[in-house]
């Protein structure tokens, strides 16, 4: 785990010091000894020090300095040259924050100009910024747990309730974290500090709700996406190559094992650059772009790794899950793509030991809870066979696909004719039925209702739904993990045509927890808003922020030593380019596959296997279902006396009953069960933790939530 941490004080000329204490006479002392993060590298000192903590590579931390009080630090993979960083520092001096986020790659920028300190988060939320008040100033970091340790924070059970009840609703979550007193900077915003005083400033231009922003032509928008993706991949290829520590030590031939299998058994990735190759459109696009980009320093044209090497493409083959027809189709597409001579293909096969919910007792403590905790062991096996720098296609669906609520945006812009193809595709999605003829009218009516519903009315309706325990009854045999609705794709789309809706785990929360979340929604409904957005635009942004946060937890949970995961679809420039895609094109069936096909065609790749762009929901749902059946015993034991019940969020018998039903094949929201299990696992790891992130002559007295979790928490 890698993070940066810094400090801005109201007392000029002092560094971060211990929290105020009182002497024997009761007087407050502000001159406590300085504290430091454990294992930190100091980049610059007082009056606003900045540290890099963790196993950062030398090329991942860059500092450009104009003078003693004007400097810029960039953490992560940034494609800008030193000259471009200097120009960005000059722009930041004048207040142009957006220049700090306009370079290719994924990174966090910290600019100090005199007494003003600016920390820019990213657009998606994969690289968040957290802050908290401490010792008369403000401390900030790219991880919440170190700040929670610093202020000795307790657990915010109300935030956990909102995370389970409405996970993709920024109105319910607000700017909170699971730790009391630690706040999150929203995506697309920067934290601006001046002598300890903080301000949250947005750096993206805003559009009017009354007048639609001018849209690019489809061809021009696709070209912008292609250029942004190529620049994002090139930023990774142009970086120095890294060999894993000890990765060159091979014990020699082992019967039945090749070099890749022996390396995976040792737990270390291969040197160089690789990519996922799942058979899907997103991962295949990145693999083919990385393999075919010419002109990278130290590489022959057409090679994707190092001189004379091919790009390592990794495919995961699940031997234990059902749904073999879908899985075989994915493997066939992956093999067809891997026939490219520029790719070196490795297939990682695994059985029941790699199913979801396997090995929940192990694993690292992540910064926050996330559903990826239940699949971490599964992904770690695949990533161990990858490279030191590994490309993944996470985020493509969220930045390219159209959220169903965007149909209401089209109606608000009086573009009704563009609804014909998407609603017709929905009518065919669940197969021919007696109700298929009425689907287009039903979807149109729901979109029109959302277009005529105000933001306040939408939140109040969701709050009332939580209080009334109004959740759909899932008696239909459709697997709702494939299409998260009671009756398939149509019902899922109809349920998504709202300003806000409960998450899949809400049905298992207690009435007290749901009431707390309902109060949050009602308070947000009457709170003044600075930026007015259309419902589809807002829902799509919230879904992207949720996925980016889950990807960040996925990186921590499935981390392989000496490996870096890269998700170019979550880069700032790629997100901006995808946002410029016209809504009329975005809502068309198969839009993501057609856009990526055009991106590859513009890059010289025109031959793609049959079935390109097919979704992988069915195989994922089959694996989750198989994992539940295989691990139901340990899951029932986990919820024998759960911490979630001690906090008043769930009743243990209700969750155990749901686990039994899901293992028996009942139609239940499997994503909701995964969220409950992952939150319980995270709580246990957090409370079993030892030590803090800080050291010094007088460090914080205790770690975060060291005193235990009080029953009912803040509810």
C-alpha positions, 0 to 999 in steps of 0.5 A: 500500500502506497500513500502520501501525507502532508500537513498545513498549519495555522502556526507558520513555521511549525511542522506537524505536531502531536495533538494538544495535551494538558499539563498537570495544572490543566493548561493546554500545551501546543508544543508537543514533539513532532510525529512522523509517518512510519517508513516515510520519505520526506519530500519537503519540510516545514512549514507544510511538510510532505511525505511519500509512504510505502514502496514507491518506485523512484520514477513514481515520485517526481518533484519540480521546484521553481524556488523555495516556496514554489514546487510541484510533486507528482505521485504515480504514473504521469506522462508529462515531461519535466518541462510540462510539469514546470509549465503546470506549476506556473499555471497553478501559481495563477490558480489554473488547477485543471492544468495539474490534471491534464497530463496522460496517466494516473497520478496525484499532484501536490502544488505548493505556491507560497502559503497556498497548498493544492492537492488535486484528486482525479475525475473518476475517484480512483486516486482520492484525497482525504483530509481531517482537522488536526492540531490547529490545522489540516492534515491530508493524505491519499489514504483514510486509515493513516489520518484516522490513526492520526486523530485516533478516530472511531468507526462511523457506523452511520457511514457503513449503513449508507455504504450498504443501503445506498452505495452509489448515492453520493447524497447518502454517503456525502464526503464521509469515510468509515472513520469519524472526522476523516473526509473525502474530496469529491472526484473532480475537485481539489483540496486547497489549503492556506495556513491550515484553512481548507477549501474544496474547489472544483476544476472542471467547467460546469454546464447549464441544466437549461441549455445542453452543452454543444456536442462533438460529432461522433467521429470526432468524439471517437478520435478523441477517445482513441488519442486519449487511450493511446496516450494513456498506454504510451505513458505506461510503456515509456516508463522505466522497466522494473524487474520484481525483487527476486523474480529472476531466481528460478529453481529450475525445471519442475515436471509439468510446470513451465517458467510462467507456472513456476513464477506464479508458484513463487508469487512474483510477477514477470518483469516488463509490461503485460495485460489482461486478456479476458476475451472482453472488448476492454482488456483486449483493446488495451492488450492490442494497443500496448502490443502494437504501439511503435516508437517507444524508447528502448523497444523495437517497433511493434514490440509491447514489452522490451527489445525483442520481447512480446507483450505478456497477455494473461487469461484466467480459466475458471475450472470450477464454475458452471456456465461453461458455454459462456466461459468457453466463448470467452476463452475462444475469443482470447485465444483468437486475439492472442494469435497475434505474434506480438502477444505471448499468451498465458492461461491461468487455470484454477479450481475451487481454491480460486472461487469467490469467498475463498480464503477470507481469513487471510488477506491484507487490511484495505483502507476501506471496505469493498466487494472485491474483498470476497474475490481477492484470492481469485484475482491474486492468482491471475495477477501473479502470472502477470507482469510487473506493470499490468494493464487491466480494463477496469472502468470501460463499462462505466465511462463508455456505456450509457446509464439507463437514466440517460434516456431521461436526459434525451427527453429533456433535450427533446431528442425522442427519436434517439430512444427508439433503438435502446428501448427496442433492444430492451424489448428483445433482451429478455426473449419473446414474451407476451409483455414484449410489445409493451416494453417500449411504452413502459420504458418511455413512460418511466424515462418521461417520469424521471425527466419530470421529477425534480431532484428533491422529489427523487431523493424524498421518494428514495428516503420513503422507500427505505422507511417503508422497506419497499424492496422488490420480491425476487420470486422470478427464477432469473439470476439477478446478479446477471441483471440486477432486477427482479425480472431481467434487463427490463426491470433492471433498467426501469429500477435504474430510472430514478434519481436515487435507489436502494442498493442490493444489500439494503433489504437485509439491514435493520430498520434503525440503519435504514432510518438513519440513511433515510434521514441522510437522504432527506437532509440532502434533498433540502440542502442547496446544490451548487451544480445542477445536473441532469439525472442521467449525467449525475447517476452515471458520474455516481456509478463511475465514482463507486466503481473507481473506489472499488477498483482502488480497494481491489488494488489493495486487496489483490496486491502482488508484491512488486507489481503495479496495476494500471487502469487507463480507462480511469485516467483523467484524459480518458474520462474526459474524452469519453464524456464528450461522446454524444448521448445519442451514440452512447445509448445505442445497443453495443455502443462500447464494443463499436467505439472500441472497435473504431479505436482499434481500427484507427490504430491499425487493428481491424481483424477481431474474433466473432462475438467481440463485445459480448458481456461476461455477466453470466460467467461471473454470476456462475462463479459467485454462485459456485463460490457461495455453495463451496464456502457456505459453511465458513460464511455461516460461521462468520455470521454466527456472531457478526460485528455488523450485528453488534453495530446494529446494522443487520440481524445475524439470523436474517443474513444466515437465512439469506446465505442458505437461500442463495447457496440453494439457488434462490434468486437473491441479489448476490452483489448485496450478499458480497457487500455484507460479507466483505464489510464484515471481513473488513471490520474483523481485520480492522479490529484485529490490527496492531500498531499505528501508521505514526511514530515519533517521541509522542505519537498518537496514543492509539490506533484508529478504533483501538477502543473497539466498536461501540454497539449501535455506533452513531445510529 
